[in-house]
Amino acid sequence: MKRTAMTLLPLAVFFAAPVFAQQASQPAMDMGHMHKMDGHMNMQAKSKTAAKGDEFTQLDINKDGFLSKTELAKHALAPHFDMVDANHDGKLSKEEFAAGLKMIGK
């Protein structure tokens, strides 16, 4: 039994090595591709974040830095308020609002 295990171990390593090598090199190629697009993607992300921030600021009527259910009443996110209010404090922070917009696809 011990002899069989000693024979199978090198075979397993021999056949598994190319699989592990391929998996190890795959993320490096993806990261290289992402690096080329990184500047463009960051600009788009910053633009979307700024737009969400502007929307948040417009909706924040009392300028306390949070959105209440009342302030969000006519927004598409209003029906999802309780789900988006991650810390259940009865108001949405900018981060919760941005996550909610992402959740509903806006």
N, C-alpha and C positions, 0 to 999 in steps of 0.2 A: 504494500500500500504506500509506504513512504517512498519507494522507488518510483512508483507511478506519479506521485505528486511532484517529485523532483524532475521528472521528464516533462510533465504538462506545464509546469511553471515557465520554463523558457519559451515554450510554444505560445503560451498565452501572452507573454510580454512581446514576442515577435509579432503576433497578429494585432495586438492592441496598440502598439507604438504608433503606427501610421494614423490611427483614429485620433489619438491624443495630440499628435503633431498637427493634424489638420484643424482640430478644434482650437488649439493654441494660436495658430496663425490666422484664423478667421477673424477674431476680434481686432487684431492689428490692422487688417485690411479695412475693416469697417471704420475703425477710428481714423485711419488715413483719409478715407472718403469724407467722414464727418468733418475732419479738420479743414478740408478744402471748402466746405460749405459753411463752416462755422461763422464767418463774418456776415454772410448774407442772412443766415438764420438768426443770428443775434440781433441784427437790425430789424427783422420782422418781429421778433419777440418783443423787442423794446417798443416798437410802434404799437403793438397790440396791448402791451402793458400800459403804455401811456394813454391809450384810448379808454381802457378800462378805468384807469385812475381818473380821467376826466369825467367819465360817466358817474363814477362813485362820488366825485366832488359835487357834481350837479344834483345828484339825488340827496346828498347829505345837507338837508335844508337848515338844520340847526348848527352845522359846522362843528360837531363834536368828534368827528373822526370815525363815526360808526353809522350804520344804517339801521333804523328801527323798522318794525313791521309797517308802521304808518308811512314812513318815508319811501318804502319799497312797494306800497300797496298797488300801484298801477304798473309795475314792472313785470316782465315775463318771469322773473325769478320769484315773485311773491308766493306762488303756490308751494314752492319748495323751501320756504324760509326756515322752517324748523329742521329740515334735513341738512341744510347748508350751515346752520348755526352750530358749528362743531363743538364749541365749549358750552353751549346751551345757556348763554348769558342774556338772551333776548335781544341781541343786536348783532349785526354783521360787521366784522372788521374788513379792511381792504382785501386781506388775504382770503377770508371766507367768501367775500363777494366774487373775487376773481376765480376761485375754485368753483363756485356755483355757476358762473357764466360758462366755464369750461364744461361743467357737467351737462348743461342744457345745450351746449354746442354754439355758444355765442362768443 
